[in-house]
Amino acid sequence: MGIINFFKKKKKSEFEELLNRIDESSQNANSGLQFYNFAYNYLPVKLFSQTDALLQDLYNREKQAVIVNYVGSCMETGEMPKKSDIEEINVEINDKNGAKITTIGFPIIQNPSNNGLPLLPPIFIGIYEHQNALRYFVLGTGLFGSPTLREVCVENNDEVINMNLGSASGDSQDSFINDILSMI
């Protein structure tokens, strides 16, 4: 009986199948552009239109939920992400002052360009949830390399509004969380 079980193939989960597809895909993707699109266009629209479903998925599956959404964002642009980028994405959920703050961190892009144009990808995404308040922040870098804090909102017709809140106090996760709390 043991030998027969050894030769049976274990059925892969949908998530494992997704990771296999990424392994097999082209690795020529523009990481900076993909992170930018995910942080400033794809995720905020999905968050504000499917709030409960996205938050529950994020709280239950954390990094796995972010990866599935990130891959979906990349596929919308006709590309697959680099496996090395996916491995470096991190997710942390914190409870601060009765609020949940979810941070999503990205790898640092050494050459953030899109066909020669400078592209400033995010360092962190922050989702603040407390009672009926839901806010979405992005920590990025300014043109001169200094950290900047932005808030992203979505209007009724899925129009994304990206507001510059000024300089951030630093580019670490802790300083990002403190900056978010100071905005509330």
N, C-alpha and C positions, 0 to 999 in steps of 0.2 A: 504493500500500500504506500509506503514512504517513497519508493522509487517512482511510482506513478505520479504522486503529488509533486515530486521534484521536476518532472518534465512538463507539467501543466503550466501554461503561461498565466502569470498574474495579470489581471485586467488593470490597465493604467487608468488613473483618474483623469478627468478633463484637464486639470491643472498640469499633470505630468505630460499629457499630450501636447499642451500649449508650449511647455518648455522644450519638448522635442522639436516642435516646429521652429522655434527660435534657433535652436542649435543648427538646423538644416538651412536656415535662411541666409541671405546675403548679409555680410557684416559691414557693408558700406554706408550704413545709415548715418545721417547727420544728427549726432546725439544732442547737441545744443538746441537745434531746431525742434527736435522731438520733445525734449524736456520743456521748452518754452510753450509749445502748443498744448501739451498736457496741463501745465500749471496755469496758463492764462486763458485758455479757450475751452478745452475739453472738460476738465474736472469741475470748474465752477458751474458750467451750464448743467452738467449732470447732477451736481450737488444741490443746486437750487431748484431743479425740476423734479428730482427723485430723492428728496431729502431723507425720508425715513429708511427707504430701502438701501441707499448708499451708506448711510451712517451705521445701520445695523450690520451690513456686510463688512464694513471697515472695523467695527468693534469686535466682530466674531472672528474674522480671518486676517486682520491686520495687513501684513506685508503681502500675503497672497491676494487679497482684494485689490491692493494698489497695483500689483503687477498685472492682474487681469485687466484692470481699467487702463493702465499705461499701454499695454499691448493693443487694446481696442483703439486707443487714441492714435497710436502709430499706424495701425492698419487703415484707419480712416484717411490717412495721408498717403496710403499706398506703399508703406514700408514696414519692415519688421525691426524691432529694436535690437541692439547689440546685447548679447548675453552678459558681457562684462558690465554693462551699465545696469542691467536688472539686478545683478548680484550685489551691487553697491548701494542700491536704494534701501533706505531704512525707514522704519515706521515706529513711532513711539506715542503712546496714549497716556496723558498725564491728567490727574485730577488736581486742579488748583482752585482754591476758594469756592468749591462747589460746582465748578465748571469743568468740562472736558476740553482739553486742548490736544488735538492730534497733530503731530508734526511728521512730515514726510521729507526726508533728506535725500539729496541727489549727489552723485559724484561730481567733483569739480571737473569742468571741461577745460582742457588746456588750450585748445584753439577754437573758441566759440565763434565760428563764422559760418555764414550761409552764402556761398558763391561770392566771397570777398566782402560781404557786408557784415559789420560787427553785430553779433547777437548776444544778448546778455541773459543767459539761462538762469533759472532760479537756483538758490542754494537750499531753501526750505519752503515748504507750503505749511501753513498753520490753519487748522479749522477749529474755531472757537464755538462751543455749544454750551449754553446755559439757559435753562428754562425755555423761553420762547425766542431767545437771541441766537442767531447763527451768523457768524462772520468768517470771512475767508481772507487770509493774508498770505503774501509772498515776500520772502526775503531774497533779494537779488543783489547784484552789484551794479554800481553806477558806471558811467563812462570812464571814470578815473580809478576804478577798482574799489571804491569805498562801498560798504554795505548800505542798501536802501530798503525801506519798508514800503510795501504797497498793499492796498486793499482792493480786492476784486469783487464786484457785484454783478448781478445779472438782472436786467430789466424784463418786463413782461414778454417781450418778443424775442427773448434769448439774446438780446444785445448785451455784450460784455462791456462793463465799465471798469477801467483800470485806473485807480487813483494813487498818485504818489503821495505818501505820508511823510516823506523826508528821510533824512539819514537815520540809519539804525544804530543802536549802541554797540553793535559788534556782529560778527558773523558766526557765532556759536549758537547751538540749539538753546542753551540757557538764556543767553541775551535776547534771542528771538522771542522766547516765551515771555520774558519780562517786558519786552517792547509791546507784545500783544496785550498783556494785562494792563499796561499803562494807557492803552488806547480805549479800554472798556470803561 
